[in-house]
């Protein structure tokens, strides 16, 4: 019984470490906006993030969301998105890696992508970006780098010109011989908890 208790404690510690490492792979760190931009995280029945201009916005202002990531151990990222604007020359939606002194644009959209229905996005555009195809030597190995989803005004935008960037299902692939998608922390936590319960029952039934 003593060995069983020690084994369970060790497994619980391992579970906690694994869940923490997975969470850090895609943990939202901060949001940057001014009064003319709105950033929204998933809530209620909406499972997506959005960055929208609320009214009159000025050229080069933006709203963005930032995630802490470890670029040295990530090979690619994927997500679904919709970018819709009434004036395709007025704003852009971009993905960037942001370091302490350097920004690297991974992808940028200036034309409508996907389709927004009457209540919610009805057509999602699936995007996959390989980090291994980009030169990451601009960043130091010990530098904290963030992934930024940024909606930027390319012109002074009047209140009548509405632009909305919506995205969801952000997944990261680790650098391995066979890249493996990083699941949500809750999913892997439930799986490991189930393994603990199954193993404890097995030990309880075994003769000491």
C-alpha angles and dihedrals in degrees: 000000000000091000089049091053093049092047093051092049091051091049092049090052090050091050091052092051093049094048091048093051092049093048092051090055091071108012114148106234108181148337128229119201142138128215092279096058132064126204118193130188125203114289138160108344095345112097098182143079122237139193113194137169110238100199139315109012130178130233115279094012115124149174119225146169122220131206128193109235139169105231092184091068102034123088101180146348132214135192144157120246148174122200115185128170133162090223114041093196094054106071145009137212114216143178115215141172107228121200132173093277105003138065123195119192111219098179138350133194125199099162129065113281124187121352135270115217128205094278106013141351108304099183120038123198113221115218130185121185123192110215089194089069092061128077104246095174088104087078126069116239091241095043120117106237125189131203110229129199102197133184110197133187110232091186137017099283120209122220091256092062106078122190127183132186116194127180140165146158095058109187131179128207120211125228104257138127085269110025112232124203114240109237126215113282092239093056096051091043092056091048093052092046089054090052090052092052094046092048093047091053090049091052092046091056094046117095113251 
